[in-house]
Amino acid sequence: MRHTLREAWSGLRRNLSMTLAVIVTMWVSLTLFGGGLLGAQQVELAKGRWYDKIEISVFLCVKDSKGSNCEPGQDATQAQKDTIRNTLESNPEVQTVFYDSKEDTWADFQRVYKDSPVLADMNADLMQDSFRIKLKDPEQYQGVVSAVAGLPGVQAVQDLRQYLNPLFEWLNVAKWTTIGLSLLLLLAAALQIATTIRMAAFSRRRELGIMRLVGASNWYIMLPFLIESLVAALIGAILACGSLAAVQKFLIIDRAQPSLKSVEWIGWPHVGLAMLGVVAVGVVLSIVPTVIATRKYLRV
């Protein structure tokens, strides 16, 4: 084992510049890969939280409403409201139905626009009453929308999913773009490791040939090269983990969380999972190229 470690250390010193290049490439690529994993977890966390809160709003007709279900100059009647409520409450996809009267909507409007001059020109009669529907399964919403969209007294049906889906689509694009770029850099790191090991093996080809002729096992010959690549990969992975920890501390905890308290942000357990993925990928990238690069010299 002493001979193996000595050979590995000798190889690291002889190829110091290439080893440093491998470390830096692994650092950058694994950091991007870990960032992609964090982004994926953040998207799923936000998606799960917001999808649990998705509600369908059914806006009722008022005097100035336009639409085939509305009578010109007339609010939705109490009979129409009762029909809409009964339709919603009898729907198996609906969990809870809330009714917001004009007065409730006016109170919320006053709270939101309390410092705005527009408040002086508004009153409760200009508000629009509505039903808010909490679904049992946020994914199953089409049946509720189609059941009430054509009822008399319904001016419009609004599903928050139409606003959230584009946001999550863009977040997914950013996530997969980051992961795609990191995979390209990881490929470059793997090729760089293979090149470094191939150069090291070529410089010691006579020694490897003698070892093979005297009966040294493939594992004994390959082990110093595996240690070289593994050391470089692990250093790059450790630096990448440090970068992910810095992102969590300085960007998310210190800046993002105080600024956007309504958003549920990833925590240290999520960062730990990303770090495990980074280390695992780093180890695989150090072993596979080394085995491929040294295979030629094991046949000497």
N, C-alpha and C positions, 0 to 999 in steps of 0.2 A: 504493500500500500504506500510505503514511503517513496518508492520509485515512481509510482503513478502520480502522486501529488507533486513530486519534484519535476516530473516531465510536464505536468499541467502548468505549474508556475513558470517553468522555462518557456513554454509556448505563449503564455500571456505576456511575458516580458518581450519576447522576440517580435510579437505582433501587436505591440502596445497601441500603435495608431489605429490599426484595424479594429482592435478590441474596443477602443474608445468610440470609434464610429458606430460599432454595433450597439454599444450601450446607449448612445444618444438616439439612434434610430429606434431602438426598442422603447426608450423612455417616451419619445414623442408619440409613437404609434400606439403603445399601450395606454398612454394617457388619453388619447382620442378614443380608443376602444372603451376604456372605462367611462369616459364622458358619455359615450353613446349608451352604455348600460345604465348610467344614472339618468340620462334623459328618458330612456324607455320606462324606467321605474316611476319617474315623475309624471310622465304622460298617463300611465295606468293609474297612478294614485289620484291625479286630478280628475281623470275620466270617471273612475269609480265613484268619487265623491259627488261630482256634479250630476252624473247620471242617476244617482240615488235621489237627487233633489229635483229632477226634471218634473215639471208640471205642465199640463195643458191648460190654457186659459180660453174660456169661451166668452167672448165679448157680446153683450146683448145690444139690441137696437135702441137707439135714442132718436130724438126728434130730427137731428140733422144727419142720421146714418143713411148710407146708400147701399143698396143690395137687394137681391131678389127676395130675401127672407124678411125684409123690413117694410112696414107701412110708412109712406112719406109723412113726416111731421108727427110721428107717434112713437112713444116709447114701447118697449116690449111689455105686453100685458102680464098681469099676475098669472093668468091661466097658461100663457106661453112659458113663463118662468117655471111653473110647477111641472109642466110637461118636460121641459129640458132637465130639471132636477131629477125627476123620476126616471128618465131615460139614462141619465148618467149613473144614478145609484143602482139601477138594475143591471148595469153592464158588468160582467164578471171580471173584466180587466181593471176595473176602478177600485181603488182602496178607500179613498176618502174624497168627499166633495165639499168644497168651501164656497160660500157665497159672499162676495164683496159688494155691498151696496154703494150707491153714489156717495153717501156720507163717509163710508170707510175709505173709498178711493180719494175723496177730497181731503180727509185727514192725512193720508199718506202723501198726497200732493203738497200739502202745506208743509209737511216735515221736510220733504226733499228740496222744495223751492222756497224755503223760508227767507232766504236772503236775495231772492230774485224779484225784479220789478214786475215780472209777468204775473205774479200772484195777485196784484191789484185788479186785474181784469178777469179773474176767474172766480167761480163760485161752485157750489155743490151741484147745481142743476146742469152745469156744463160737463160734469164727469160722466163716465160710462161704467155701469155696473157689470159684473162678470161672475162667472163660476171658475174656480180653480180646482183642477182635478189632480189628485195624487194617485199614481198608477201602482199596481202590485208589481209589475215587471216593466221597467222603463223601456225595454226593447219592444214591448207589445203596446203600441200606441195607435196604430192605423185603424183598428176597429173602433176605438173611441172617437177618433176624428171623423170617420165616415158616418158614425151613428148620429152625431149632432150637427154636422156641418149644414145639412139641408133643412133643419127644423125652423119653423116660423119663430121669429124673434131673435135669431142668431145672426149677428152682423159679421162676425169673423171668428175663426178658431186658430189659435196660435200655439205652436209647439216649439218649446225652447230648443229642441234638438236641431232645428234648422239653423240656429245661430251657433250652437256648440260644435256641431259636426265639422264645419269648415275650419274652426280653430284647431280641433284635434287632428284634422287631416294635415294641416300645415306643421303641427308639432311632430306628427309621424314622419313627414317628409324630412324635417330637420334631423330627427333621430336617425333615420336610415341613411341620410347623407353623411352624417358624422361617422356612423358605423362603416359605411362603404369606404370613406376616405381612410379610416383607420385600418381596414383590411388591406388596402393597397399598400399602406406603409408597413403593415406587418409582413406582407409578401416581400417588400423590399428588404426588411430586416432578415427574413429567412434566407433570401438569396445572399445577403451580405454575410450571414453566419456561414453558409455553405462555402462561399468564396474564401473566407478567412480560414476555415478548417481545411479546405482543399490546399491552400497555399502552405499551411503548416504541415500537412501530411506530405506534400511534395518535397518540402525541404528536408524531411526526415525519411524519405522513401527507402534509402539504403538500410537504415536502422530498422525500419518496419519489415523490410524483406528478410533481414537476418532473423528477426524475432519470429517471423512466420515460419522460416525454414527450421528453426530449432524447436518448433512445436508450441509456441505461444498461442494461447486461445484468442479468438476474435474479440472477445470481451476485454481481455487484458490489453490488447493493442488499441482498442477503441476508447477505453475508459479515460485516458488523459485528455483526448479531444472532447469527450462528453463533458468533462469537468470544466474545460476552458469555456465552451459555449454556454454551459449552465451558469457559470459564475457571471458571465457578461449579461445573460438574460435576466438573472435574478437581480443584479444591480439595477438594470433598466426597469424591472418590475417594481422594485422597492422605490425608486425615484418616481415612477408613475403613481404608486400608491400615495406617496407624499404629496404629489400634485393634486390628486383627488381629495385628500384630506384638507389641503389648503383651499380648494374650491368650496368644499362644504363649510369650512369655518369662516372664511373671509367674504365669500360671495353670497352664500345662502343664509347662514346663521346671522352674520353681522350686518348684511345689507338687504337681502331679499325678504327675509322673514319680518323685520321691523317695518318695511315699506308696504308689503302686501300681506297683512295679517289674515285676510279672508281666504288665502290660498293655503292648502295643506301641502307643506314642503317635505321632501325626503329627509330622513334622519340618518344617524350614524349606522343603524342596522342595514339600511340600503347601501350606504357607502361600503360597509364591510362585505356585502355580497359582491359588489362591483370589484373590490380588491381581490377577493377570491378568484373571480373570473379572470382578472388581469394576471395574477400569478400563475394560474393554470395554463392560460394561453402562452405565457412566457416560457414555461417549462416545456410545453409541447413544441414550441418554435425552436427551442434550443436542441431538442433531442432529434427530431425528424430530419432537419437538414444535415446534422452531423452524421447520422447513420447513412444517409444517402451519399454524402461527400466522401466518407472513408471506405465505402464498400469496395471501391476499385483496389485499394491498397491491401485489403484483406485477402485478395486473390493472388498476391505475389508468390 
